[in-house]
Amino acid sequence: MLFSLHFSLPPAITPLPFKPLSHVPHHHHTLNMLPSPPVLKSPLCSTMEHFTLNHHGKEEGLDGGVEVDQTLPLGLRRETMPRHVAVIMDGNRRWARSRDLPVRSGYEAGVRSLRTIVELCCKWGIKALSVFAFSSDNWFRPKVEVELLMSLFERGMQEDTGIFFRENIRISVIGDLVKLPQALQELILNLEETTKNNTHFQLIVAVSYSGQYDVVQACQRLALKAKHGHIEPSDIDISLIEQELETNCSEFPRPDLLIRTGGEFRISNFMLWQLAYTELFFAQSLWPDFGEAEFLKALLAFQQRQRRYGC
Amino acid sequence: MLINEDVLGRIFSGWTSILRKCVFRVLRVGPIPCHVAIIMDGNRRYAKRKRLEEGTGHDAGAMALLYLLVYCYELGIKYVTAYAFSIDNFKRNPEEVQKIMDLMMESVFLLARLSKVCSLRVHFAGNLQLLSADLRTAAKKLMENTAGNSNLVLTICVSYTCSDEILHAVEESCKEKTETTGRDDESVIKLADIEKHMYMAVAPDPDILIRTGGECRLSNFLLWQSCCCHLSSIFTVWPEFGVLHLVKVVLDFQHKYSYFARKKNAIMELENG
């Protein structure tokens, strides 16, 4: 796997602070200048300019009738914002290699990118963001790298606790946490407990996670409940399975939009069940380079999609 | 509208067939995907654009699948899985649903003929209890009659969603555990138990999952099995998916192949210690 997450930064790099939530973007007026895009051959790649202006593009006050949502960049519509966005943060190591930097620098740059996206989600009304930080396959990486990631993750959680409280962010961590170092497990449990009543935004971090594992553990729990007589075996249905998935920690367990950076076109065992009707967006940018402009492209592309939920 | 049964003769003969085989011979120098899965989206848009009678888009789609089977057989692809009808599709207009069911019945007979020409095994994956008795019987008969064929395995996902497939697999696993359980630790359902009882257990995981019609979502198709496979969204609507599109998909696969092979080997080496 080509990605991971950690929250910490080394002392040599000044952490970027979260901007206050009332910050208004300066760039939205420039979107007025863009022409309507051509019809595209493939909707996948983020380099396609796959968004259009709608009536929100009119300047406030000129026609007297259209309200412009000042907290959103021009072009984005509040009513069709995804409630839950999932991200596969791929490309940190390639980013570092392309700059002749150590791999650690790639992860640190990835953290900065994550902070930017979390901030934008809070500002633009997205309620939940799930990030694929460490896959169950990543345990196969060299031990030294895995240990580095675990220690960076631990340090990051310790250092960012203040931010979560200030910004009213709830943290949930999903995955097979038994494999994590004991100290990290305790940190996670503590952070989840202390932020569980935060309501503005939820950050779901998938660590030691696989979508297949999630489904298997849900089915195991249900089978055990049936065995102990809490439910009838015939009661087991799709909705019951869904309630046992690890994403039951969220009010919106199914992502509306999945973004994968790094140019690869696959899900890599992330949230399989939950992605049944999710719109997929594959971006060519490496994760550390995925910023506001790229995120906006993805959201605008999402808002163009016609969701049929299988029908 | 009936599918034209002369199509079998047309596909296998003529100069286009010779040209195609030459192209495939060149492609076969590189790795060929073992299993290709397809979400055949865009039939209705095709009919609308061509101003055809409503429902005939699906006929054109069935023809496109037939052509694809022949191409895959010639190219050496061993497994093809096609998303023909989702459980969610039952919510569509009843007339359209009936047309698709009628088309499915005709396709069963055409596939029976094709299976003799190229040793095709046909498998129907899905909750077949939701189908009419006639169609279910015809489908089961075709599955039995072709069970011994092995050149190419076509799995048609009908009355299917992956959520329903997993639910079914869990139910079957629970039943099996109830019947055979001894010690408590043997009664815990494992990943292997679920996979054993999946409708798609007849085929390995797909190497590529293609969606035509320009949408970029899985629509509850092979969520489990496609966890690591390459996804390809093609703007062309399904009835217009032809040999050139397939060639491009295979070239794409060959470009990505070294990554998949390395990853598989790395995981196997580490698992074997």
Interface residues (C-beta under 8 A of the other chain):
Chain A: L40 K41 S42 P43 L44 D137 F140 S210 G211 Q212 Y213 V215 V216 C219 Q220 L222 A223 L224 A226 K227 P233 I236 D237 I238 I241 F265 R266 I267 S268 N269 L272 W273 L275 A276 Y277 T278 E279 L280 F281 F282 R305 R308 Y309 G310 C311
Chain B: S86 I87 D88 N89 K91 R92 T161 C162 S163 D164 I166 L167 V170 E171 S173 C174 K177 T178 S187 V188 I189 K190 L191 I194 G214 E215 C216 R217 L218 S219 N220 L223 W224 S226 C227 C228 C229 H230 L231 S232 S233 I234 F235 A266 I267 L270
